[in-house]
Amino acid sequence: MAGSFVLESALQEILIVVKPSEDDRLTRLNVINKFERIVQTVEGLRGANVEPFGSFISNLYSKWGDLDITVEPLSTSSSVGRRRKQDLLWNIMRALEIRGVHKLEFIPRARVPILKFESKQSISCDISIDNLLCQIKSKYFLWISDIDERFRDMVLLVKEWAKAQGINDPKNGTFNSYSLTLLVIFHFQTCEPSILPPLMSIFDGNIADLIGMRSHASIETTCAENIARFKRERYRRNQSTLSELFVSFFEMFSKIKTYSAEHVICTYTGNWERKWSQSRWMMTSSPILIEDPFEQTENAARSVGIIEYYKIAKTFQETHDKLSSVLSKNSLIPILVRPEICRLLGVRAPQRDLSPLQLLQDLYV
């Protein structure tokens, strides 16, 4: 195992670089405010609420993190239909084009229709319509962050590692950031003693079924009360250092190929659940199942392809093996961060022998 002091020191240095500053937060708020002013000029969206969600609201975003924004039309008494969402996003895109925003990408046939653009501050923004459920998911992660400060640090480190290893790219068949966050939650639920409770003990029920039936404030009150009770009644606190938790995370998921063949990663119950215990899991062809605790019929890892799944399993195993060796900081950091982060930390980035096709892919990712 890498010397605990060396690893702990490396992780803290990485966090100093990737954690956003107050200026980063204010820059994102400025982007949201400017976007909101543009939305108010769009026919059918005057008076609409413009709300951020995702990692920015969860406080799980890095200095370079994307910005997720939902536009909530005021005139609707129920959820907005898919065709209407597509039309509204098209109108927003036209309004952005008129104001000189050029890096636009409209994805109308995605599971949730999305409009992407890049702000003048080089922040990538994903726009959706009527996305209340994702707002609640984001707030939920913020609330459980209050249970233990190591949760946020761990999520930032795991997401940076996954980007460095090329397995945080759902468009190309690997994990989305939501799945990676659920993996961290699951690890914190199953370590000894546990750091986080099963999510069902924070909110019992399928939140997706309750949208429109219960207010956001009602859900927040229930979660806050249950989180406070868990913190109060917790028998003993997990005393592991961040580096110890980091190593045990990779120890657990180095076996992901073996476990996921017959099991589902279930943060709702905080257990590996057998696939045949639920018919909806038995019917799926996905190589890995990470149950969405807020939409329990959904697989949060549905983007993962079979070939990429083997790459993911191999990457977890190789990282675990390397962390089990005695490494210096200069040899450790390139495993955990992207080359540009290596340079910021004063560490030489590893040289890669890439094929011409890989070089082209890297240029456009």
C-alpha positions as CSV (number, residue, x, y, z in Angstrom):
1,M,0.0,0.0,0.0
2,A,1.3,3.5,-0.7
3,G,2.6,5.1,2.4
4,S,-0.4,6.6,4.1
5,F,1.4,9.9,4.7
6,V,2.4,10.2,1.0
7,L,-1.1,9.4,-0.2
8,E,-2.9,11.6,2.3
9,S,-0.5,14.5,1.3
10,A,-1.1,13.9,-2.4
11,L,-4.9,13.8,-2.0
12,Q,-4.9,17.0,0.0
13,E,-2.8,18.7,-2.7
14,I,-5.2,17.5,-5.4
15,L,-8.2,18.9,-3.5
16,I,-6.5,22.3,-3.2
17,V,-6.3,22.5,-6.9
18,V,-9.7,21.0,-7.9
19,K,-11.9,22.6,-5.3
20,P,-13.6,25.8,-6.6
21,S,-12.9,29.1,-5.0
22,E,-15.5,31.8,-4.1
23,D,-14.7,33.5,-7.4
24,D,-15.6,30.3,-9.2
25,R,-18.9,30.2,-7.4
26,L,-19.7,33.8,-8.2
27,T,-18.7,33.3,-11.8
28,R,-21.3,30.6,-12.1
29,L,-24.0,32.7,-10.5
30,N,-23.2,35.4,-13.0
31,V,-23.6,33.0,-15.9
32,I,-27.0,31.9,-14.5
33,N,-28.2,35.5,-14.1
34,K,-27.2,36.4,-17.6
35,F,-28.9,33.3,-19.0
36,E,-32.0,34.1,-17.0
37,R,-32.2,37.5,-18.6
38,I,-32.0,35.9,-22.1
39,V,-34.7,33.4,-21.1
40,Q,-37.1,36.2,-20.1
41,T,-37.0,37.4,-23.8
42,V,-38.2,34.0,-25.1
43,E,-41.9,33.7,-26.1
44,G,-43.6,31.4,-23.7
45,L,-40.9,31.7,-21.0
46,R,-41.4,35.2,-19.7
47,G,-41.6,35.0,-15.9
48,A,-40.1,31.4,-16.0
49,N,-37.9,30.3,-13.1
50,V,-34.3,29.6,-14.0
51,E,-32.7,27.2,-11.4
52,P,-29.3,25.5,-11.3
53,F,-29.1,21.9,-10.2
54,G,-26.5,19.1,-10.4
55,S,-23.1,19.3,-8.8
56,F,-23.2,23.1,-8.4
57,I,-26.2,22.9,-6.1
58,S,-24.8,19.7,-4.4
59,N,-21.5,21.5,-3.8
60,L,-19.8,18.6,-5.5
61,Y,-18.5,20.5,-8.5
62,S,-14.8,21.1,-9.3
63,K,-13.2,24.3,-10.5
64,W,-13.8,23.1,-14.1
65,G,-17.2,21.5,-13.5
66,D,-20.2,21.9,-15.8
67,L,-23.3,23.9,-14.9
68,D,-26.7,22.3,-15.1
69,I,-29.7,24.7,-15.4
70,T,-33.4,23.9,-15.6
71,V,-36.0,26.4,-16.9
72,E,-39.4,26.1,-15.2
73,P,-42.3,27.7,-17.2
74,L,-44.8,29.4,-14.9
75,S,-47.9,28.7,-16.8
76,T,-47.9,24.9,-16.5
77,S,-50.0,23.1,-13.8
78,S,-48.5,19.8,-14.7
79,S,-45.2,18.5,-16.2
80,V,-44.2,19.8,-19.6
81,G,-44.5,17.3,-22.4
82,R,-41.5,16.1,-24.4
83,R,-42.4,18.0,-27.6
84,R,-43.0,21.2,-25.7
85,K,-39.6,20.9,-24.0
86,Q,-38.0,20.4,-27.4
87,D,-39.7,23.5,-28.8
88,L,-38.8,25.7,-25.8
89,L,-35.2,24.6,-26.0
90,W,-35.1,25.4,-29.7
91,N,-36.4,28.9,-29.0
92,I,-33.8,29.4,-26.2
93,M,-31.1,28.3,-28.7
94,R,-32.3,30.9,-31.2
95,A,-32.2,33.6,-28.5
96,L,-28.6,32.5,-27.5
97,E,-27.5,32.6,-31.2
98,I,-28.8,36.1,-31.6
99,R,-26.7,37.2,-28.6
100,G,-23.5,35.7,-30.1
101,V,-23.3,32.4,-28.3
102,H,-21.8,30.0,-30.8
103,K,-20.8,26.8,-29.1
104,L,-24.3,25.4,-29.1
105,E,-25.5,21.8,-29.3
106,F,-29.1,20.8,-29.2
107,I,-29.9,17.1,-28.3
108,P,-33.7,16.8,-28.7
109,R,-33.9,13.0,-28.6
110,A,-31.9,12.5,-25.4
111,R,-33.9,10.8,-22.5
112,V,-34.1,14.4,-21.2
113,P,-33.9,16.9,-24.1
114,I,-30.8,19.0,-23.5
115,L,-29.4,22.2,-25.0
116,K,-25.6,22.7,-24.4
117,F,-23.6,25.9,-24.7
118,E,-20.4,27.3,-23.4
119,S,-20.4,30.6,-21.6
120,K,-17.9,33.4,-22.3
121,Q,-16.1,32.2,-19.1
122,S,-15.6,28.8,-20.7
123,I,-18.1,27.1,-18.5
124,S,-20.1,24.3,-20.2
125,C,-23.8,24.6,-19.5
126,D,-26.5,22.0,-19.9
127,I,-30.1,23.4,-20.2
128,S,-33.2,21.4,-19.6
129,I,-36.9,22.2,-19.1
130,D,-39.1,21.4,-16.1
131,N,-36.5,19.2,-14.3
132,L,-37.8,19.3,-10.7
133,L,-36.7,15.8,-9.9
134,C,-33.1,16.5,-10.7
135,Q,-33.3,19.6,-8.5
136,I,-34.4,17.5,-5.6
137,K,-31.7,14.9,-6.3
138,S,-29.1,17.6,-6.2
139,K,-30.4,19.0,-2.9
140,Y,-30.5,15.5,-1.5
141,F,-26.7,15.1,-2.1
142,L,-26.1,18.5,-0.5
143,W,-28.1,17.4,2.6
144,I,-26.2,14.2,3.0
145,S,-22.9,16.1,2.6
146,D,-23.8,17.6,6.0
147,I,-23.4,14.1,7.6
148,D,-19.7,13.9,7.0
149,E,-17.2,16.3,5.4
150,R,-15.2,13.5,3.8
151,F,-18.1,12.8,1.4
152,R,-17.5,15.9,-0.7
153,D,-13.8,15.4,-0.8
154,M,-14.2,11.7,-1.8
155,V,-16.6,12.6,-4.6
156,L,-14.2,15.2,-6.0
157,L,-11.3,12.8,-5.9
158,V,-13.1,9.9,-7.5
159,K,-14.6,12.1,-10.3
160,E,-11.1,13.5,-11.1
161,W,-9.6,10.0,-11.1
162,A,-12.3,8.8,-13.4
163,K,-11.7,11.6,-15.8
164,A,-8.0,10.9,-15.8
165,Q,-8.7,7.3,-16.5
166,G,-11.2,8.0,-19.3
167,I,-14.2,6.4,-17.5
168,N,-16.3,9.5,-16.7
169,D,-17.7,9.9,-20.2
170,P,-21.3,8.6,-20.7
171,K,-21.3,9.7,-24.3
172,N,-18.6,7.1,-25.0
173,G,-20.1,4.3,-22.9
174,T,-18.6,4.9,-19.4
175,F,-19.9,6.3,-16.1
176,N,-21.7,9.6,-15.7
177,S,-20.8,11.6,-12.7
178,Y,-24.1,10.7,-11.0
179,S,-23.1,7.0,-11.0
180,L,-19.7,7.8,-9.5
181,T,-21.4,9.8,-6.7
182,L,-23.6,6.8,-6.0
183,L,-20.5,4.5,-5.8
184,V,-19.0,6.8,-3.2
185,I,-22.3,6.8,-1.2
186,F,-22.4,3.0,-1.4
187,H,-18.8,2.7,-0.1
188,F,-19.6,5.1,2.8
189,Q,-22.7,2.9,3.6
190,T,-20.8,-0.4,3.6
191,C,-17.5,0.5,5.3
192,E,-17.1,-0.3,9.0
193,P,-18.4,1.5,10.8
194,S,-20.7,3.0,8.2
195,I,-20.5,6.8,7.5
196,L,-23.8,7.1,5.7
197,P,-27.1,5.3,6.3
198,P,-29.2,3.5,3.7
199,L,-31.0,6.3,1.8
200,M,-34.3,4.7,2.6
201,S,-33.8,5.8,6.2
202,I,-33.5,9.4,5.1
203,F,-36.5,9.3,2.8
204,D,-38.6,6.2,2.5
205,G,-40.2,6.1,-0.9
206,N,-39.6,6.6,-4.6
207,I,-39.2,10.4,-4.8
208,A,-39.9,10.3,-8.6
209,D,-43.5,9.2,-7.8
210,L,-44.0,12.0,-5.4
211,I,-43.2,15.0,-7.7
212,G,-46.3,17.1,-7.8
213,M,-47.8,15.3,-4.8
214,R,-45.5,16.6,-2.1
215,S,-43.8,20.0,-2.1
216,H,-40.0,20.4,-2.3
217,A,-40.1,21.9,1.2
218,S,-41.9,18.9,2.7
219,I,-39.3,16.5,1.3
220,E,-36.5,18.7,2.6
221,T,-38.1,18.8,6.1
222,T,-38.4,15.0,6.2
223,C,-34.8,14.5,5.1
224,A,-33.4,17.0,7.5
225,E,-35.2,15.4,10.5
226,N,-34.0,11.9,9.5
227,I,-30.4,13.1,8.9
228,A,-30.3,14.8,12.3
229,R,-31.6,11.7,13.9
230,F,-28.9,9.5,12.3
231,K,-26.2,11.9,13.4
232,R,-27.6,11.9,16.9
233,E,-28.0,8.2,17.2
234,R,-24.9,7.0,15.4
235,Y,-23.2,4.5,17.7
236,R,-19.6,5.4,16.8
237,R,-18.0,7.5,14.2
238,N,-15.8,6.1,11.5
239,Q,-12.3,7.5,12.2
240,S,-10.7,6.5,8.9
241,T,-8.5,9.1,7.2
242,L,-9.4,10.3,3.7
243,S,-6.5,8.2,2.3
244,E,-7.7,5.1,4.1
245,L,-11.2,5.5,2.7
246,F,-9.8,6.2,-0.8
247,V,-7.8,2.9,-0.7
248,S,-10.7,0.9,0.6
249,F,-12.9,2.4,-2.1
250,F,-10.7,0.8,-4.8
251,E,-10.3,-2.3,-2.8
252,M,-14.1,-2.8,-2.8
253,F,-14.7,-1.9,-6.5
254,S,-11.6,-3.8,-7.7
255,K,-14.1,-6.8,-7.5
256,I,-16.8,-5.0,-9.4
257,K,-16.8,-7.4,-12.3
258,T,-17.4,-10.4,-9.9
259,Y,-20.1,-8.7,-7.8
260,S,-22.0,-7.0,-10.6
261,A,-22.5,-10.2,-12.5
262,E,-25.2,-11.2,-10.0
263,H,-25.8,-8.1,-7.9
264,V,-27.2,-4.6,-8.0
265,I,-25.5,-1.7,-6.2
266,C,-28.4,-0.4,-4.2
267,T,-27.8,2.8,-2.1
268,Y,-31.5,2.9,-1.2
269,T,-31.0,-0.2,1.0
270,G,-27.3,0.2,1.4
271,N,-26.6,-3.4,0.2
272,W,-25.6,-5.5,-2.8
273,E,-29.0,-6.8,-3.8
274,R,-29.3,-9.9,-5.9
275,K,-30.6,-9.3,-9.5
276,W,-33.2,-12.0,-9.3
277,S,-34.9,-10.4,-6.3
278,Q,-36.5,-7.9,-8.6
279,S,-38.0,-8.6,-12.0
280,R,-37.0,-5.2,-13.3
281,W,-33.4,-6.0,-12.7
282,M,-33.6,-9.5,-14.3
283,M,-34.9,-8.0,-17.5
284,T,-32.1,-5.6,-18.2
285,S,-29.2,-6.3,-20.4
286,S,-26.9,-3.6,-18.9
287,P,-23.5,-5.0,-17.8
288,I,-23.7,-3.1,-14.5
289,L,-26.7,-2.0,-12.4
290,I,-26.5,1.0,-10.1
291,E,-30.1,1.5,-8.9
292,D,-31.2,5.2,-8.9
293,P,-32.4,5.6,-5.3
294,F,-34.8,8.4,-6.4
295,E,-36.2,6.6,-9.5
296,Q,-35.9,3.0,-8.5
297,T,-37.0,1.6,-11.9
298,E,-33.9,3.3,-13.5
299,N,-30.3,2.2,-13.8
300,A,-28.1,5.2,-13.1
301,A,-25.3,3.4,-15.0
302,R,-27.4,2.8,-18.2
303,S,-24.8,4.6,-20.3
304,V,-22.2,1.9,-19.6
305,G,-21.5,-0.3,-22.6
306,I,-20.3,-3.9,-22.4
307,I,-16.8,-3.2,-23.9
308,E,-16.4,-0.1,-21.7
309,Y,-17.6,-2.1,-18.7
310,Y,-14.5,-4.4,-19.0
311,K,-12.3,-1.3,-19.2
312,I,-13.9,0.1,-16.1
313,A,-13.4,-3.1,-14.2
314,K,-9.8,-3.3,-15.3
315,T,-9.2,0.3,-14.4
316,F,-10.5,-0.2,-10.8
317,Q,-8.3,-3.3,-10.4
318,E,-5.1,-1.6,-11.8
319,T,-5.6,1.4,-9.6
320,H,-6.1,-0.8,-6.6
321,D,-2.9,-2.7,-7.4
322,K,-0.9,0.6,-7.8
323,L,-2.2,2.0,-4.6
324,S,-1.0,-1.2,-2.9
325,S,2.5,-0.5,-4.0
326,V,5.0,1.9,-2.3
327,L,4.8,5.0,-4.5
328,S,6.3,8.4,-4.4
329,K,4.1,11.5,-4.8
330,N,5.5,12.1,-8.3
331,S,4.5,8.6,-9.4
332,L,1.2,8.6,-7.5
333,I,-0.4,11.8,-8.7
334,P,-0.4,10.9,-12.5
335,I,-2.6,7.9,-11.7
336,L,-5.2,10.1,-10.0
337,V,-5.5,13.3,-12.1
338,R,-5.4,14.5,-15.7
339,P,-2.2,15.8,-17.2
340,E,-3.3,19.4,-16.8
341,I,-3.8,18.9,-13.1
342,C,-0.3,17.2,-12.9
343,R,1.2,20.4,-14.4
344,L,-0.6,22.6,-11.8
345,L,0.9,20.4,-9.1
346,G,4.4,20.5,-10.5
347,V,4.4,16.8,-11.5
348,R,5.4,15.5,-14.8
349,A,2.4,14.1,-16.7
350,P,2.8,10.6,-18.1
351,Q,3.7,10.3,-21.8
352,R,1.1,8.3,-23.8
353,D,1.8,6.4,-27.0
354,L,-1.4,7.2,-28.8
355,S,-2.6,6.0,-32.2
356,P,-3.6,8.6,-34.8
357,L,-7.2,7.9,-34.0
358,Q,-6.7,8.3,-30.3
359,L,-4.9,11.6,-30.9
360,L,-7.9,12.9,-32.9
361,Q,-10.3,11.7,-30.2
362,D,-8.4,13.5,-27.5
363,L,-8.4,16.7,-29.5
364,Y,-12.1,16.8,-29.7
365,V,-13.2,15.4,-26.3
